[in-house]
């Protein structure tokens, strides 16, 4: 139904401008990530998480996850990079609407369940990818 932290089969050209979206640009209230700032891919090609427009970004580190930092990417360039502390959820367009996934993940019961599954030491706790993989997102009727 969705790909988690998908790898890009083709990388953008190094001179191509892409959107850079830091954690601060993931708006928990509005559920929006971006639009970020444009940077040449050569400046941000290593050490960041890559994603596409309309992907759902989930902050995996404490306290960002508990604070509901989950949002849909709204990018000017169609492709972006951001914090390594993002999990990327890319719904299959023919099966799930990204907005539906966004609203499902932002429910308090899902946030509470994710918090219970966090791993790591105090101050550096993270929601593991297996939590998202194990979620049973109900189909829309």
N, C-alpha and C positions, 0 to 999 in steps of 0.2 A: 504494500500500500504506500510505502515511502522508503526512500533511501536515507540512511543515517551517515553523516560525515562522508558524503560521496566524493570520490576522487574525480578530478576533471580529466577527461580523455585527451583534450588538447589544451595547452597552456596559451594564454594570450601572448601576442608579440610584446617584446620588452619595452617598446616605445609606446604601446597602447595605453591611453589613460583609463584607469579603472577607479572604482570608488573605494576609499579607505574608510572603514567604519570601526572606530574604537568602541570599547565597552560603554563609554559615556554617551555615545550616540544611540544606544539601545534604550528606547523610552518605554519604561514599564507601564506608565499610565495609558499611553495610546497604543501600545503593542506594535510599535514601528521601529525598525532599525534603518538608520540612514537619514538622508542620502549620503552622508559622509563627505569627504573631500576628494577631489580628483588628484591622482598621482600616477606617474608612469609606472607600469608594471615592474620595470627594472628596479625601482626603489622598494617595492614591497613583495617581491616574488619569493622571498624566503622568510620563514619564521612567523607566518601568519596563516590563519584559516581562510581558505578560498570558498566562495559561495556565489550563487546567482540571484538575480532579481526574483522576488517572490518566495525564496526559501524562507523557512522559519528558523530563526536563531534562538538558541536556548543558552543562557549564561549557566555555566556548570559549576562555578566556584561560589563558596559562601562569602559574603551574604547576598551576592547578586541574585542567585537562584531563589532564595527565600523571599527576596523583595520583588519577585515576579518579573525579572528582566528577561522577557521572552517577547520577540517581535518578528514581524514579517519584513523582509528586506525590501526597501523601496530605493532602488539605485538609479542614478542617472545613466550609468554606463552599461548596465545589464549584467556586469560581473563585478565582484568586489572581494576585498580581503578585510579581515579584522582580527580581533583578539584570538589567541589560541585557546582562550577560555570559553569559546562558543562551541556548542554542539550544533550541527547543521541538520535540519530535517527538510528533505525535498520530497514532498508528496507526489505520487504519480498522478499527473494531470487528469487522466481518464478515470481515476478512482476516488481521489480526495481533493477537495478544494483547500488550498493553503490557509484560507481564512477560517475554515472549520477546524483544522488542526491547531491553528493559533489559539482559538477560543477554548478548545478542549484542553490544551496544555496549560492555559492560564487559570483553570479552575483551582480553587483553594484545595480541594481534595487531592488533585494531582500534585500540586506544590508540596503538600504535607507528605504524600507518599514518597516523592523524590527526596525530600529532606531526610526521611527515615532511612533511605538507601545510600546516603552520602558515605563516602569513604575518605580516609586520610586523617591527619592529625588536626587538632584544634587550630583554627585560623586558615587552614589550607584544605578544607574539606570540599569534595567535588561530587557532583552527581555523575555516577558512572554511565557510560553509553548503554550498558545492559539494561538500565532502568527504562530508557526510552524504547529499546528493542523489545522489552517484555510488555510494554503498555498495549492494551487491547483497545484501540480507538474504535468506538462503535461506528458502523456505517450510517450515513444520514438516510432517513426514510422520508 
